[in-house]
Amino acid sequence: MSRAAVIEVLGRDGQVRSVHKIHGWPATIGRSPECDVVLDDAHMAGAHAELDWTDETGPQLRLLPSVNGGWHGDRRLAAGEVSALGGAALFQLGVTQLRWRSTAEPLPPELPLERHQHRVVKPSALWLAIALPLWLLSLVFEQWLGSDPGTPLIDYATPVLGPLGAVVAWAALWALVTQLFQHRFPFGTHLRRVLAWLLAVYVIGIVVPGLAYAFSLPRLMAVEEVVMAVGSAALIWWHAVVVWPRARRRLAIVLGVLLVFGMGLTIARRQEQQYWLGPNYLSALPPPTLRLASPKPPEALIDELKPLREKLARQAAKDDDQTPSEDEE
């Protein structure tokens, strides 16, 4: 039977930091350059432990004279103690976490690559160089629409640089979270995703009200609010799958439940309004030339207001019944 084995040095997160192949038996572990496995740990003796593997004993760990001893799993080991390792085992010497792996333990099958692990050609900086100026121009245009003629350019600084700083901070925050869990800092990936979302939001904010005005479909504005809510949840999911790529389905379920719950609260708050979702009116009207719906005669407006008149009359009568008379006073 082959007696090939390795010692893996683990970090605090359980990830492998380095691998040391055992070339002969017995093999010593410690700080001394004479050891077979040399580790930089001030809490470890020059020769702290010895690994051996014979047909009679199998793989085993023996602690050599030291101050701190070691652990095999939850078992405390003192100098001179011996512990069987089996095919694979976790143990600690000093403050260093180690893992023993040998041919006595069946090798797990090769895992298929996740989608995020495939080597792909990254989008060039050209996309970012186009998307970022487009979004900034949209901010300038919105500010220009709401400004008086002759407004100095300095007044555009805060409305443009403020959102820009917020977007950069948002992407950097997600990149830091990714660094914490994935040990990489994909700032460009998160920035591209939030910019794509912002441009989509800007286009939807123009197209949906324009269609509602052009075809006289006021309730189409509810679609904008629904799309914005769904799009916001989708953006968070899009960022989160970079951090936790294996939890795509669970993240989608959690965000979907939160989305439904939030939309339900929104509808409950507006149940007494004319529309459950969307604004009651357009705060700014597009140019009249975009109006494609046929105009309605004044009589049609009066007919549409009749139900409202009857409702107001019933409410007025109800208020009169609840008002105390002068005799009662």
One Martini backbone bead per residue (centre of mass of N, CA, C, O) as a GRO file, in nm:
protein
  329
    1MET     BB    1   0.096   0.036   0.022
    2SER     BB    2   0.069   0.355  -0.002
    3ARG     BB    3   0.252   0.642   0.183
    4ALA     BB    4   0.104   0.898   0.105
    5ALA     BB    5   0.140   1.245   0.226
    6VAL     BB    6  -0.006   1.539   0.390
    7ILE     BB    7   0.039   1.878   0.511
    8GLU     BB    8  -0.198   2.118   0.617
    9VAL     BB    9  -0.225   2.464   0.636
   10LEU     BB   10  -0.448   2.652   0.829
   11GLY     BB   11  -0.667   2.889   0.860
   12ARG     BB   12  -0.918   3.052   1.028
   13ASP     BB   13  -1.120   2.973   0.773
   14GLY     BB   14  -1.007   2.671   0.671
   15GLN     BB   15  -0.801   2.738   0.469
   16VAL     BB   16  -0.548   2.669   0.260
   17ARG     BB   17  -0.205   2.782   0.278
   18SER     BB   18  -0.037   2.503   0.289
   19VAL     BB   19   0.176   2.233   0.148
   20HIS     BB   20   0.319   1.919   0.282
   21LYS     BB   21   0.518   1.674   0.177
   22ILE     BB   22   0.580   1.343   0.253
   23HIS     BB   23   0.899   1.162   0.199
   24GLY     BB   24   0.925   1.026   0.496
   25TRP     BB   25   0.996   0.771   0.751
   26PRO     BB   26   0.999   0.963   0.971
   27ALA     BB   27   0.836   1.287   1.053
   28THR     BB   28   0.905   1.617   1.130
   29ILE     BB   29   0.778   1.887   1.346
   30GLY     BB   30   0.884   2.241   1.323
   31ARG     BB   31   1.124   2.510   1.346
   32SER     BB   32   1.343   2.351   1.244
   33PRO     BB   33   1.539   2.296   0.963
   34GLU     BB   34   1.557   1.974   1.027
   35CYS     BB   35   1.283   1.945   0.954
   36ASP     BB   36   1.040   1.833   0.734
   37VAL     BB   37   0.835   2.038   0.881
   38VAL     BB   38   0.832   2.385   0.854
   39LEU     BB   39   0.729   2.620   1.110
   40ASP     BB   40   0.596   2.950   1.189
   41ASP     BB   41   0.601   2.907   1.545
   42ALA     BB   42   0.656   3.029   1.867
   43HIS     BB   43   0.473   2.774   2.005
   44MET     BB   44   0.711   2.594   1.896
   45ALA     BB   45   0.922   2.360   1.874
   46GLY     BB   46   1.178   2.252   1.703
   47ALA     BB   47   1.069   1.952   1.786
   48HIS     BB   48   0.731   1.868   1.826
   49ALA     BB   49   0.674   1.632   1.607
   50GLU     BB   50   0.578   1.291   1.492
   51LEU     BB   51   0.562   1.104   1.196
   52ASP     BB   52   0.410   0.774   1.136
   53TRP     BB   53   0.433   0.463   0.917
   54THR     BB   54   0.309   0.140   0.971
   55ASP     BB   55   0.182  -0.173   0.952
   56GLU     BB   56   0.117  -0.193   1.263
   57THR     BB   57   0.010   0.123   1.329
   58GLY     BB   58   0.003   0.324   1.131
   59PRO     BB   59  -0.092   0.634   1.135
   60GLN     BB   60   0.096   0.869   1.348
   61LEU     BB   61   0.113   1.081   1.645
   62ARG     BB   62   0.401   1.231   1.811
   63LEU     BB   63   0.494   1.387   2.097
   64LEU     BB   64   0.731   1.602   2.178
   65PRO     BB   65   0.916   1.794   2.354
   66SER     BB   66   0.713   2.050   2.521
   67VAL     BB   67   0.510   2.308   2.639
   68ASN     BB   68   0.219   2.290   2.460
   69GLY     BB   69   0.178   2.071   2.270
   70GLY     BB   70  -0.152   1.935   2.176
   71TRP     BB   71  -0.409   1.851   1.923
   72HIS     BB   72  -0.673   1.600   1.861
   73GLY     BB   73  -0.901   1.775   1.812
   74ASP     BB   74  -1.030   1.752   2.148
   75ARG     BB   75  -0.757   1.628   2.219
   76ARG     BB   76  -0.516   1.627   2.455
   77LEU     BB   77  -0.157   1.662   2.413
   78ALA     BB   78   0.131   1.535   2.532
   79ALA     BB   79   0.432   1.457   2.591
   80GLY     BB   80   0.458   1.129   2.433
   81GLU     BB   81   0.208   1.110   2.290
   82VAL     BB   82  -0.022   0.897   2.102
   83SER     BB   83  -0.195   0.925   1.774
   84ALA     BB   84  -0.425   0.824   1.562
   85LEU     BB   85  -0.508   0.932   1.222
   86GLY     BB   86  -0.556   0.791   0.971
   87GLY     BB   87  -0.657   0.923   0.671
   88ALA     BB   88  -0.779   1.173   0.843
   89ALA     BB   89  -0.688   1.492   1.013
   90LEU     BB   90  -0.710   1.710   1.296
   91PHE     BB   91  -0.454   1.939   1.418
   92GLN     BB   92  -0.254   2.095   1.689
   93LEU     BB   93   0.033   2.319   1.688
   94GLY     BB   94   0.020   2.540   1.892
   95VAL     BB   95  -0.143   2.775   1.662
   96THR     BB   96  -0.151   2.548   1.443
   97GLN     BB   97  -0.344   2.439   1.183
   98LEU     BB   98  -0.391   2.092   1.088
   99ARG     BB   99  -0.381   1.856   0.803
  100TRP     BB  100  -0.433   1.516   0.739
  101ARG     BB  101  -0.334   1.343   0.433
  102SER     BB  102  -0.408   1.026   0.269
  103THR     BB  103  -0.433   0.716   0.101
  104ALA     BB  104  -0.639   0.603   0.325
  105GLU     BB  105  -0.814   0.824   0.193
  106PRO     BB  106  -1.055   0.886  -0.002
  107LEU     BB  107  -1.087   1.059  -0.287
  108PRO     BB  108  -1.254   1.302  -0.386
  109PRO     BB  109  -1.429   1.416  -0.622
  110GLU     BB  110  -1.447   1.609  -0.875
  111LEU     BB  111  -1.543   1.934  -0.912
  112PRO     BB  112  -1.742   2.136  -1.058
  113LEU     BB  113  -1.768   2.422  -1.199
  114GLU     BB  114  -1.865   2.718  -1.151
  115ARG     BB  115  -1.969   2.982  -1.320
  116HIS     BB  116  -1.767   3.192  -1.171
  117GLN     BB  117  -1.499   2.994  -1.242
  118HIS     BB  118  -1.488   3.052  -1.520
  119ARG     BB  119  -1.304   3.131  -1.788
  120VAL     BB  120  -1.330   3.463  -1.891
  121VAL     BB  121  -1.392   3.734  -2.077
  122LYS     BB  122  -1.361   4.035  -1.983
  123PRO     BB  123  -1.484   4.320  -1.979
  124SER     BB  124  -1.410   4.596  -2.097
  125ALA     BB  125  -1.353   4.934  -2.033
  126LEU     BB  126  -1.556   5.041  -2.243
  127TRP     BB  127  -1.821   4.998  -2.098
  128LEU     BB  128  -1.754   5.183  -1.856
  129ALA     BB  129  -1.684   5.436  -2.037
  130ILE     BB  130  -1.993   5.456  -2.123
  131ALA     BB  131  -2.183   5.423  -1.874
  132LEU     BB  132  -2.086   5.649  -1.686
  133PRO     BB  133  -2.136   5.901  -1.869
  134LEU     BB  134  -2.437   5.845  -1.917
  135TRP     BB  135  -2.526   5.874  -1.623
  136LEU     BB  136  -2.413   6.159  -1.578
  137LEU     BB  137  -2.584   6.291  -1.803
  138SER     BB  138  -2.856   6.227  -1.669
  139LEU     BB  139  -2.806   6.405  -1.421
  140VAL     BB  140  -2.766   6.669  -1.573
  141PHE     BB  141  -3.042   6.671  -1.716
  142GLU     BB  142  -3.221   6.671  -1.464
  143GLN     BB  143  -3.104   6.935  -1.352
  144TRP     BB  144  -3.173   7.114  -1.598
  145LEU     BB  145  -3.484   7.081  -1.586
  146GLY     BB  146  -3.489   7.205  -1.270
  147SER     BB  147  -3.362   7.466  -1.376
  148ASP     BB  148  -3.274   7.775  -1.421
  149PRO     BB  149  -3.187   8.005  -1.617
  150GLY     BB  150  -2.840   8.052  -1.563
  151THR     BB  151  -2.722   7.834  -1.411
  152PRO     BB  152  -2.458   7.749  -1.256
  153LEU     BB  153  -2.234   7.488  -1.275
  154ILE     BB  154  -2.182   7.450  -0.965
  155ASP     BB  155  -2.482   7.341  -0.909
  156TYR     BB  156  -2.403   7.044  -1.037
  157ALA     BB  157  -2.215   6.901  -0.838
  158THR     BB  158  -2.392   6.767  -0.619
  159PRO     BB  159  -2.601   6.605  -0.807
  160VAL     BB  160  -2.349   6.437  -0.928
  161LEU     BB  161  -2.129   6.366  -0.704
  162GLY     BB  162  -2.308   6.231  -0.497
  163PRO     BB  163  -2.404   5.976  -0.656
  164LEU     BB  164  -2.121   5.886  -0.732
  165GLY     BB  165  -2.023   5.830  -0.444
  166ALA     BB  166  -2.245   5.623  -0.375
  167VAL     BB  167  -2.172   5.415  -0.595
  168VAL     BB  168  -1.880   5.365  -0.511
  169ALA     BB  169  -1.947   5.275  -0.221
  170TRP     BB  170  -2.128   5.038  -0.296
  171ALA     BB  171  -1.915   4.876  -0.458
  172ALA     BB  172  -1.700   4.868  -0.230
  173LEU     BB  173  -1.868   4.715  -0.022
  174TRP     BB  174  -1.910   4.458  -0.191
  175ALA     BB  175  -1.606   4.405  -0.232
  176LEU     BB  176  -1.541   4.365   0.071
  177VAL     BB  177  -1.729   4.124   0.113
  178THR     BB  178  -1.589   3.949  -0.098
  179GLN     BB  179  -1.313   3.952   0.038
  180LEU     BB  180  -1.408   3.803   0.297
  181PHE     BB  181  -1.524   3.534   0.133
  182GLN     BB  182  -1.323   3.523  -0.155
  183HIS     BB  183  -1.044   3.676  -0.176
  184ARG     BB  184  -1.159   3.931  -0.342
  185PHE     BB  185  -1.175   4.256  -0.550
  186PRO     BB  186  -1.468   4.325  -0.743
  187PHE     BB  187  -1.528   4.633  -0.822
  188GLY     BB  188  -1.600   4.633  -1.127
  189THR     BB  189  -1.837   4.438  -1.115
  190HIS     BB  190  -2.020   4.608  -0.922
  191LEU     BB  191  -2.018   4.868  -1.090
  192ARG     BB  192  -2.149   4.755  -1.347
  193ARG     BB  193  -2.415   4.662  -1.214
  194VAL     BB  194  -2.516   4.935  -1.101
  195LEU     BB  195  -2.510   5.086  -1.373
  196ALA     BB  196  -2.707   4.909  -1.525
  197TRP     BB  197  -2.942   4.966  -1.331
  198LEU     BB  198  -2.953   5.278  -1.356
  199LEU     BB  199  -3.009   5.287  -1.661
  200ALA     BB  200  -3.270   5.123  -1.648
  201VAL     BB  201  -3.422   5.317  -1.460
  202TYR     BB  202  -3.412   5.561  -1.649
  203VAL     BB  203  -3.564   5.438  -1.886
  204ILE     BB  204  -3.822   5.360  -1.733
  205GLY     BB  205  -3.879   5.659  -1.628
  206ILE     BB  206  -3.950   5.740  -1.934
  207VAL     BB  207  -4.128   5.523  -2.078
  208VAL     BB  208  -4.374   5.475  -1.894
  209PRO     BB  209  -4.488   5.766  -1.874
  210GLY     BB  210  -4.504   5.805  -2.181
  211LEU     BB  211  -4.714   5.581  -2.235
  212ALA     BB  212  -4.931   5.678  -2.039
  213TYR     BB  213  -4.971   5.950  -2.191
  214ALA     BB  214  -5.008   5.865  -2.490
  215PHE     BB  215  -5.252   5.628  -2.407
  216SER     BB  216  -5.412   5.678  -2.152
  217LEU     BB  217  -5.250   5.495  -1.898
  218PRO     BB  218  -5.231   5.538  -1.570
  219ARG     BB  219  -5.190   5.233  -1.464
  220LEU     BB  220  -4.899   5.198  -1.580
  221MET     BB  221  -4.749   5.317  -1.330
  222ALA     BB  222  -4.751   5.055  -1.162
  223VAL     BB  223  -4.526   4.911  -1.320
  224GLU     BB  224  -4.292   5.084  -1.228
  225GLU     BB  225  -4.300   5.007  -0.926
  226VAL     BB  226  -4.267   4.704  -0.964
  227VAL     BB  227  -4.003   4.710  -1.126
  228MET     BB  228  -3.836   4.855  -0.910
  229ALA     BB  229  -3.865   4.643  -0.688
  230VAL     BB  230  -3.758   4.402  -0.848
  231GLY     BB  231  -3.489   4.537  -0.934
  232SER     BB  232  -3.372   4.575  -0.649
  233ALA     BB  233  -3.366   4.276  -0.575
  234ALA     BB  234  -3.191   4.192  -0.819
  235LEU     BB  235  -2.941   4.358  -0.744
  236ILE     BB  236  -2.877   4.221  -0.476
  237TRP     BB  237  -2.850   3.940  -0.600
  238TRP     BB  238  -2.623   4.011  -0.801
  239HIS     BB  239  -2.421   4.075  -0.578
  240ALA     BB  240  -2.446   3.819  -0.387
  241VAL     BB  241  -2.343   3.595  -0.596
  242VAL     BB  242  -2.047   3.687  -0.570
  243VAL     BB  243  -2.020   3.606  -0.267
  244TRP     BB  244  -2.259   3.357  -0.290
  245PRO     BB  245  -2.272   3.135  -0.541
  246ARG     BB  246  -2.415   2.874  -0.386
  247ALA     BB  247  -2.683   3.075  -0.297
  248ARG     BB  248  -2.886   3.151  -0.519
  249ARG     BB  249  -3.160   3.024  -0.438
  250ARG     BB  250  -3.178   3.129  -0.146
  251LEU     BB  251  -3.162   3.429  -0.215
  252ALA     BB  252  -3.413   3.436  -0.396
  253ILE     BB  253  -3.617   3.351  -0.181
  254VAL     BB  254  -3.569   3.570   0.029
  255LEU     BB  255  -3.616   3.816  -0.160
  256GLY     BB  256  -3.899   3.730  -0.251
  257VAL     BB  257  -4.035   3.744   0.026
  258LEU     BB  258  -3.964   4.042   0.085
  259LEU     BB  259  -4.108   4.157  -0.162
  260VAL     BB  260  -4.394   4.062  -0.101
  261PHE     BB  261  -4.414   4.195   0.175
  262GLY     BB  262  -4.363   4.488   0.081
  263MET     BB  263  -4.597   4.506  -0.125
  264GLY     BB  264  -4.819   4.448   0.081
  265LEU     BB  265  -4.772   4.703   0.254
  266THR     BB  266  -4.819   4.908   0.030
  267ILE     BB  267  -5.113   4.829  -0.032
  268ALA     BB  268  -5.224   4.869   0.258
  269ARG     BB  269  -5.163   5.182   0.269
  270ARG     BB  270  -5.339   5.228  -0.026
  271GLN     BB  271  -5.646   5.129  -0.007
  272GLU     BB  272  -5.775   5.437  -0.004
  273GLN     BB  273  -5.683   5.478  -0.276
  274GLN     BB  274  -5.712   5.474  -0.613
  275TYR     BB  275  -5.422   5.347  -0.607
  276TRP     BB  276  -5.202   5.104  -0.509
  277LEU     BB  277  -5.009   5.178  -0.748
  278GLY     BB  278  -4.861   5.444  -0.796
  279PRO     BB  279  -4.936   5.740  -0.904
  280ASN     BB  280  -5.208   5.969  -0.936
  281TYR     BB  281  -5.000   6.149  -1.102
  282LEU     BB  282  -4.839   6.364  -1.316
  283SER     BB  283  -4.593   6.598  -1.245
  284ALA     BB  284  -4.498   6.562  -1.554
  285LEU     BB  285  -4.544   6.655  -1.886
  286PRO     BB  286  -4.521   6.578  -2.184
  287PRO     BB  287  -4.532   6.646  -2.490
  288PRO     BB  288  -4.812   6.680  -2.691
  289THR     BB  289  -4.696   6.516  -2.940
  290LEU     BB  290  -4.712   6.231  -2.766
  291ARG     BB  291  -5.013   6.229  -2.806
  292LEU     BB  292  -5.222   5.940  -2.911
  293ALA     BB  293  -5.475   5.977  -2.782
  294SER     BB  294  -5.794   6.036  -2.791
  295PRO     BB  295  -5.993   6.278  -2.730
  296LYS     BB  296  -6.221   6.384  -2.487
  297PRO     BB  297  -6.510   6.483  -2.409
  298PRO     BB  298  -6.663   6.654  -2.157
  299GLU     BB  299  -6.891   6.445  -2.108
  300ALA     BB  300  -6.705   6.211  -2.021
  301LEU     BB  301  -6.605   6.345  -1.762
  302ILE     BB  302  -6.882   6.374  -1.626
  303ASP     BB  303  -6.949   6.070  -1.622
  304GLU     BB  304  -6.697   5.988  -1.447
  305LEU     BB  305  -6.797   6.183  -1.194
  306LYS     BB  306  -7.064   6.064  -1.085
  307PRO     BB  307  -6.968   5.857  -0.874
  308LEU     BB  308  -6.826   6.076  -0.704
  309ARG     BB  309  -7.076   6.245  -0.637
  310GLU     BB  310  -7.228   6.021  -0.485
  311LYS     BB  311  -7.011   5.970  -0.273
  312LEU     BB  312  -7.006   6.261  -0.156
  313ALA     BB  313  -7.304   6.266  -0.072
  314ARG     BB  314  -7.291   6.032   0.130
  315GLN     BB  315  -7.074   6.161   0.311
  316ALA     BB  316  -7.229   6.422   0.380
  317ALA     BB  317  -7.472   6.279   0.515
  318LYS     BB  318  -7.303   6.142   0.734
  319ASP     BB  319  -7.192   6.404   0.861
  320ASP     BB  320  -7.470   6.525   0.936
  321ASP     BB  321  -7.555   6.296   1.134
  322GLN     BB  322  -7.289   6.353   1.330
  323THR     BB  323  -7.394   6.640   1.373
  324PRO     BB  324  -7.481   6.844   1.613
  325SER     BB  325  -7.732   7.010   1.722
  326GLU     BB  326  -7.842   7.294   1.880
  327ASP     BB  327  -8.027   7.146   2.089
  328GLU     BB  328  -7.805   6.951   2.194
  329GLU     BB  329  -7.615   7.197   2.287
   0.00000   0.00000   0.00000
